[in-house]
Amino acid sequence: MSEPPPTSHQRRIAVLISGSELPLAPPCPHRPRPLQQKGRIWPHARGTRNPPIPTAYLGLQPFLKANPGKTRDDYDVQVACIVARAKPDLVVLAGWMHIMGDGFLDVVNGDRVPEGEDPVARPIPVINLHPALPGAFDGAHAIERAYEAFQKGQITHSGVMVHRVVKEVDRGTPVIVRQVEIKPGEPIEAFEERLHKIEWEIIVQGTAAVLDEVAPVQPPSM
């Protein structure tokens, strides 16, 4: 597969989040466009940057209530349409707690063009932040399940990863993987706080790595 040519346009990422835990506080050189599933966008992510970061909100339950007869699959496709209209180089699921159905990836990969929408120019890669090691504790409540497994002596540590998103939940190719220690006798809150600090590091590192791969920057002309 040939490498993408260097880009001269401003690189763009779309960040999908749930609730209010938005790991965008570290300085990011790229223009993220957060789309939120529930809760609210904190001011540091929305209006204090110059220019402000464009945002959108689409909650599952409000969507279903406003569209009788629609399903979770329809919601996933609608989210994909919002993302595709922004024309990002990369989509980052950063604390996105909703498990996407196949329709989302079908749209951003260009395999499906919903009625009234433009096809994507090229497949948009998607990465996800997951608080577990590859192949361990896929899906929801990974932190709690890892902590419980440690208490039972089933594991000696846990970890976090940024991985590419495929249709199998949390089974995409890892981009960055870090082990996280679980200390004997510590409360789950202490373990979770330490894990989140590492998450905030690797989500920025993983985003930069994949963005440089799919949309490398054109060097300035001499």
CORQUIHU-V117782 format. One record per residue. N is the residue number from 1. SS is DSSP state (H for helix, E for strand, C for the rest). Layout:
((N & SS) (N & SS))
This chain:
((1 & C) (2 & C) (3 & C) (4 & C) (5 & C) (6 & C) (7 & E) (8 & C) (9 & C) (10 & C) (11 & C) (12 & E) (13 & E) (14 & E) (15 & E) (16 & E) (17 & E) (18 & C) (19 & C) (20 & C) (21 & C) (22 & C) (23 & C) (24 & C) (25 & C) (26 & C) (27 & C) (28 & C) (29 & C) (30 & C) (31 & E) (32 & E) (33 & E) (34 & E) (35 & E) (36 & E) (37 & C) (38 & C) (39 & C) (40 & C) (41 & C) (42 & C) (43 & H) (44 & H) (45 & H) (46 & H) (47 & C) (48 & C) (49 & C) (50 & C) (51 & C) (52 & C) (53 & C) (54 & C) (55 & C) (56 & E) (57 & E) (58 & C) (59 & C) (60 & H) (61 & H) (62 & H) (63 & H) (64 & H) (65 & H) (66 & H) (67 & C) (68 & C) (69 & C) (70 & C) (71 & C) (72 & H) (73 & H) (74 & H) (75 & H) (76 & H) (77 & H) (78 & H) (79 & H) (80 & H) (81 & H) (82 & H) (83 & H) (84 & H) (85 & H) (86 & C) (87 & C) (88 & C) (89 & C) (90 & E) (91 & E) (92 & E) (93 & E) (94 & C) (95 & C) (96 & C) (97 & C) (98 & C) (99 & C) (100 & C) (101 & C) (102 & H) (103 & H) (104 & H) (105 & H) (106 & H) (107 & H) (108 & H) (109 & C) (110 & C) (111 & C) (112 & C) (113 & C) (114 & C) (115 & C) (116 & C) (117 & C) (118 & C) (119 & C) (120 & C) (121 & C) (122 & C) (123 & C) (124 & C) (125 & E) (126 & E) (127 & E) (128 & E) (129 & E) (130 & E) (131 & C) (132 & C) (133 & C) (134 & C) (135 & C) (136 & C) (137 & C) (138 & C) (139 & C) (140 & C) (141 & C) (142 & H) (143 & H) (144 & H) (145 & H) (146 & H) (147 & H) (148 & H) (149 & H) (150 & H) (151 & H) (152 & C) (153 & C) (154 & C) (155 & C) (156 & C) (157 & E) (158 & E) (159 & E) (160 & E) (161 & E) (162 & E) (163 & E) (164 & E) (165 & C) (166 & C) (167 & C) (168 & C) (169 & C) (170 & C) (171 & C) (172 & C) (173 & C) (174 & E) (175 & E) (176 & E) (177 & E) (178 & E) (179 & E) (180 & E) (181 & E) (182 & C) (183 & C) (184 & C) (185 & C) (186 & C) (187 & C) (188 & H) (189 & H) (190 & H) (191 & H) (192 & H) (193 & H) (194 & H) (195 & H) (196 & H) (197 & H) (198 & H) (199 & H) (200 & H) (201 & H) (202 & H) (203 & H) (204 & H) (205 & H) (206 & H) (207 & H) (208 & H) (209 & H) (210 & H) (211 & H) (212 & H) (213 & H) (214 & H) (215 & C) (216 & C) (217 & E) (218 & C) (219 & C) (220 & C) (221 & C) (222 & C))
